[in-house]
Amino acid sequence: MTGKAQDRLFEEAIDRFGGAIARMARGYEADPELQRDLLQELQVALWQSFARFDARCAMSTWVWRVVHNRAASHVAQARKRRRPWVDIEDLALADEAPSPAERAETDQALALMLAIIDRLGPPDRQILLLYLEGMPAAEIADVTGVSSETVATKVHRFKSMLTRRFAGLGDAT
């Protein structure tokens, strides 16, 4: 592929998915400086990947695979220095209830949800971040390499856990 074709594909991908890629960087990295670094890493990896893009899959699938693979690598490297991951099935949140002031702000609720996602290992994190971007289960399955049934199960468990979590917050007021 020529450099111009690679550049054109990259520009198209950034036009279509740039905002979502930035949100993914925030979802994978809490520290604002490291978010910027990760976003640059994702963009570089995406640009480099278009040298091999042959359009056998949809551009969206290609973009999400590249972005999530690079972000997962970034997180795995950072996790070696931090606390261990947990599976979504093992996530215990009862002892981490936020204060009433934290519940009052939508941004804080989103931050809490992202903090929960941050504790998950790469497979669960990828599934949930793609779900939050509005991607259908079948496409999430293509990107992550798991079955669409597994995607649906993980999303259902996450939504149920969040429902219980936020319902419990309303009882505390």
C-alpha positions in Angstrom: 0.0 0.0 0.0 1.3 3.5 -0.8 1.9 6.0 1.8 -0.8 8.2 0.4 -3.4 5.4 0.7 -2.2 4.7 4.2 -2.6 8.3 5.1 -6.0 8.5 3.5 -7.3 5.5 5.5 -5.8 6.9 8.7 -7.5 10.2 8.1 -10.8 8.5 7.4 -10.5 6.4 10.6 -9.7 9.4 12.7 -12.6 11.4 11.2 -15.0 8.5 11.9 -13.6 7.1 15.2 -11.3 9.8 16.7 -13.7 10.8 19.5 -14.4 7.2 20.4 -10.6 6.4 20.4 -10.0 9.3 22.8 -12.8 7.9 25.1 -11.1 4.5 24.9 -7.8 6.0 26.0 -9.6 7.6 29.0 -11.2 4.2 29.7 -7.9 2.4 29.6 -5.8 5.0 31.4 -6.9 7.2 34.4 -3.9 9.5 34.6 -4.5 12.5 32.2 -0.8 12.7 31.1 -0.7 8.9 30.5 -4.0 9.2 28.6 -2.4 11.6 26.1 0.5 9.3 25.7 -1.8 6.3 25.2 -3.9 8.3 22.6 -0.7 9.0 20.7 0.3 5.4 20.9 -3.1 4.3 19.6 -3.0 6.8 16.7 0.6 5.7 15.7 -0.4 2.0 15.9 -3.5 2.7 13.8 -1.6 4.6 11.2 1.1 1.8 11.0 -1.6 -0.9 10.8 -3.1 0.6 7.6 0.0 -0.5 5.7 -1.4 -4.0 6.1 -5.1 -3.2 5.8 -6.6 -5.3 2.9 -10.3 -4.5 3.5 -11.2 -8.2 4.2 -13.1 -6.8 7.3 -14.9 -3.6 7.9 -12.8 -0.6 8.7 -14.6 -0.3 12.1 -13.6 -3.8 13.0 -10.0 -3.2 12.0 -9.8 0.1 14.0 -11.2 -1.5 17.1 -8.9 -4.5 16.9 -5.8 -2.3 16.6 -6.9 0.2 19.2 -7.9 -2.5 21.8 -4.9 -4.6 21.2 -2.5 -1.7 21.6 -4.5 -0.4 24.7 -4.5 -3.8 26.3 -0.7 -4.0 25.8 -0.3 -0.6 27.4 -2.5 -1.6 30.4 -0.8 -4.9 30.8 2.6 -3.2 31.1 1.2 -0.7 33.6 -0.6 -3.4 35.6 2.7 -5.1 36.3 3.4 -2.2 38.7 -0.2 -2.0 40.2 -2.9 -4.1 41.8 -4.0 -7.3 40.1 -7.0 -7.6 37.8 -10.3 -9.2 38.8 -12.9 -10.9 36.6 -16.3 -9.3 36.3 -17.8 -12.3 38.1 -15.5 -11.7 41.1 -16.0 -7.9 41.4 -17.1 -7.1 44.9 -18.2 -3.5 45.4 -20.3 -3.5 48.6 -17.4 -2.0 50.6 -16.7 0.9 48.2 -19.9 3.0 48.4 -19.4 6.6 47.3 -20.6 9.5 49.4 -23.9 11.2 48.6 -22.0 14.2 47.1 -20.3 11.8 44.6 -23.7 10.5 43.5 -25.0 13.9 42.8 -22.9 14.5 39.7 -23.3 12.5 36.5 -19.6 13.0 35.8 -18.8 11.4 39.1 -21.1 8.4 38.4 -19.3 8.0 35.0 -15.9 8.2 36.8 -17.0 5.5 39.2 -18.1 3.3 36.3 -14.8 3.8 34.6 -13.0 3.1 37.8 -14.9 -0.2 38.0 -14.0 -1.0 34.4 -10.4 -0.1 35.2 -10.2 -2.9 37.6 -11.1 -5.5 35.0 -8.7 -7.5 32.9 -8.3 -6.7 29.2 -10.9 -9.1 27.8 -13.8 -7.8 30.0 -12.6 -4.2 29.7 -12.5 -4.4 25.9 -16.0 -5.9 25.8 -17.5 -3.2 28.1 -15.8 -0.2 26.5 -16.9 -1.3 23.1 -20.4 -1.8 24.4 -20.4 1.7 25.9 -19.4 3.0 22.5 -22.7 1.4 21.1 -21.1 -1.4 19.2 -23.4 -4.4 18.6 -22.5 -7.7 20.3 -21.6 -9.5 17.0 -19.1 -6.8 16.1 -17.6 -6.8 19.7 -17.3 -10.6 19.2 -15.4 -10.0 16.0 -13.0 -7.5 17.6 -12.4 -9.4 20.8 -12.4 -13.0 19.5 -15.1 -14.3 21.9 -18.5 -15.5 21.0 -21.4 -13.0 20.8 -23.1 -15.1 23.6 -20.1 -14.4 25.9 -20.3 -10.7 25.0 -24.0 -10.7 25.9 -23.4 -12.5 29.2 -20.6 -10.1 30.2 -22.6 -7.1 29.3 -25.6 -8.4 31.2 -23.6 -9.1 34.3 -22.0 -5.7 34.2 -25.4 -3.9 33.8 -26.8 -6.0 36.6 -23.9 -5.2 38.9 -24.2 -1.5 38.0 -28.0 -1.6 38.7 -27.4 -3.1 42.1 -24.6 -0.7 42.8 -26.5 2.5 41.9 -29.8 1.2 43.4 -27.9 0.7 46.7 -26.6 4.3 46.5 -30.2 5.6 46.3 -31.1 3.7 49.5 -28.2 5.3 51.4 -29.7 8.8 51.2 
